[in-house]
Amino acid sequence: MLKRFVPQRPAPPIREEPRIPVPDENNHLASRDEAPPKPNIIDNPNPKPNPMADHGGKDILSSDVEIKGSIKFQKELLIDGKVEGDINSDGVLTVGENAEIRGEIKTKSITVYGKVHGNITVTERCELKSKCVLQGDLKAARLVIEEGATFIGKSEVTTGAVPAKAAPRPEVVRSSEPIKAAFGVRA
């Protein structure tokens, strides 16, 4: 015996108001139907055009992300996926346990938990955690290597100061009579 399917209209959703506990005359909490307080809405006279651009949190590239190309960021970034390309920043980079990076890294500060195949240059601090692997050269003002970290390459601990542009060399003027020209003596 076959039954015929008859589609039905969905019922409208039932809206329930939250119940706010109110003490009764014996100071016991009882539920009383009461409308919840309405939230205050404040108009912002200066709305930002892009609210996502000014968040203060750490940006994260999770373990299922793979990127081929260069990465630039400003504040903090945690990479736990695969990256093939250069990373440049004035911020703080964390290379997660699942991360595998192939490329040059130039940043202010870095903490490595995963694998990096490439050179790292930081202006401040570099930390190589116990299970990390770094195959490449390292240049940093401060360097921390935990026991168990694998580092294959050479390291250079710098002063941390960014080298200034070389000042122009003074021009050397040679005279046919060097001694007299140096002391301003005329013959």
Secondary structure, 3 states (H helix, E strand, C coil): CCCCCCCCCCCCCCCCCCCEEEECCCCCEEEECCCCCCCCCCCCCCCCCCHHHHCCCCEEECCCCEEECCEEECCEEEECCEEECCEEECCEEEECCCCEEECCEEECEEEECCEEECCEEECCEEEECCCCEEECCEEECEEEECCCCEEECCEEECCCCCCCCCCCCCCCCCCCCHHHHHHCCCC
